[in-house]
């Protein structure tokens, strides 16, 4: 029981760490080296094959930026954990290796055919691909928990964005109506003045 609780606790801390790093990688701050590495991931073409390229087996992901992105976001904390608590660190490192090499490409994470209720629990398929379309939401890996806790899932973020957009449209529409009304009033007054002028011209001196 203690083994399961400790493993679960370490797993949750690891996913919280990876969520935080991923969130920071999309933060607009000067000299954001996390963003420098991570943007390569968003530009990567995973192709159609479910089989990883040969270099993935050696934990090299085709480019220094892509590799550093994985190392910083996932691998580094597990290496540190393995130094302080070897059993749990090694278990999670093995899980990390197999998931990253065999599943994270277009088998699970970038597979557009995976939709529905499962993506509300595990951030794969449509959930993760939504992040690629809207980079301000869906930062979680392995479990969607932290996006729900910090309200960064696409339902929250895009819902707020739509609400703000609707509010902006409403204000713009009201402003347009005010301008239109002012122009109509101005036009009406001008017409009234012209009629008065014509009427005074017709009257005898």
N, C-alpha and C positions, 0 to 999 in steps of 0.2 A: 504493500500500500504506500509506504514512504517512497519507494522507487518511482511509482506512477505519479505521485504528487510532485516530487522533485523534477521529474522529467517534464511534466506538464508546466510547472512553474518556469523552468528554463526555456521551454519552447515559447511560452507566452512572452517572456522578456525578450527573447530573440526576435520574435515577430514585431514587438513594440519598437525595438531598436531599428529593424529594417524599415518599418513604416516611417519612423522619424527621419532616417537618412533619406528615404525616397521623397518625403515631404520637403525636406531642406533642399534637395536637388532641384526642386521646382520653385524655389523661393528666389525672388528678384533681389539679390544682394550683390554688391560689387565683389569681384574676384571669387565667385562661387565655384570652387574646384570640383565640388560634387556634381554640379550642373555640367561642367566641362566634360566629365567622364560619362555622365548619364545620357546626354543627348545622342550619343552614338547608338545607344539601345533603341531610341525612338526612330532612328534612321535605318535600322537594320531590316533587311528583307529576309524573312525566314523561309521563303520558297514553299514548295508543296510537299517535300519529303519529310516523313516522320523520323527518319534516321539522322542522328547528329553527324556533322562533319568530323573527320578524323581528329582534328586538333582539340575538339571538345573533350575527348576521352582523357586528354592530358591537362584538362582544366585551363586551357588557353582558348579564348573565345574569338579568335581571328584578328583582334586588334588590341593594342595596349589600353585604349579607353574602355572598350567593352569588358576586358578582363579586370581592370581596376574597379570598374563599377560593381562587378560581382564580388570581388575580394573585399571591398570596403563595406558594401551593403549586407553581405551574408557571411563571408568566410572568416573575416578578422575576429568578430566576437566569439565565434565557435572555437577558433584556435586558442584564444585567451581562456575560454571556459575549459578546454581540454588540459590546459596547463594547471588549473586550480582544482578541477573536478573531472579527472580523465574519463571515467566511465560515461558520464552524461555528455561530455563534450564530444567524445568519439562517436557515440550513437547519433547525435545530431549532425556531426560532420558527414557520416555515411549517408544519412537521409538527404542532406544538402547536396552531396555529390550526385547521387542517383536522380534526384529531382531536377537538378540544374542541367545535367547532361542528357537525360532521357525524356523528361517530361515538360520542362519549362518552355521549350520552343513552341512549335505549333501542334503538339500533342494535347496539351492542356491550356497553358497560359494564353497562347495566341491562336487558339482554335475557334473560329467564328461559329462553328456548328454547335458549340456547347452553350446552351441558353437555359432559362427557366430557374426553378427554385434552388438548384444546387449552387448557382452563381451568387445567391444571397448569403451563402455560408462559406463557400470556398471561392476566392477571387481568381477564377479562371474564365476562359472563354469570353463571353460578351462583357463580363464585369471588367476584366483587365483591358480588353480592347476599347472599352469606353474611355478608359484613362488615356489611351493613345489618341483618341479623338478630342477629348477634353482633358487637358493635362492638370486641371485644378481639382480633380476628384479621383477617387478609387486608388489610393496609394498602398493599400494592404497587400501582403503576400501570405499565402498559405491559409489564412483565415481572414474573413472580412471584419472581424471584431473591432479593430481600431478605427476603421472608417465610420462605423456606427457610433462608437464612443465619442469621437471627436467631430462627428457630423460632417465628414468629408466624402461621404458616398455620393454617387451621382444623383440620387433622388433628392437629397438635401441641397447640394450645391446648384444643380441645374434648376431645381424648383425655386430657389432663392433668386437665381439669375433671371428666370422667367418672370417672377414677381416684380423684380426691379425694372425689368424691361417693360412690363405692362404699366408700371407706375410712371416711367419716363414717357411712354406713349400717351398716357392719360394727361399728363402735364402739358406735353407738346400739343395735344389736341385742344385742350382748354385754352392754351395760349393762342393757338390758331383761330379759335372761335372768337376770342377777345379782339384780336387784330381785325378779323373780318367784320365784327360788330362795329368797331371804331371807324373802319373805312366806310361802312354803310351809313353810319351817322354823319360822317363828314360829307359823303355824297348827297345825303338827304338835305343837309343844311345848305350846301352849295346850290342844289336845285331850288330850294326855297328862296334863297337870295336872288337867284336869276329871275324867278317869277315875280318877286317884288320889284326888281329893277324894270322889267318889261311893263308891269302894271303902272309904275310911276311915270314911265315914258308916254303911256297912252293918255294919262290924265291931262286935261287942259290947264294951261298956266293961269 
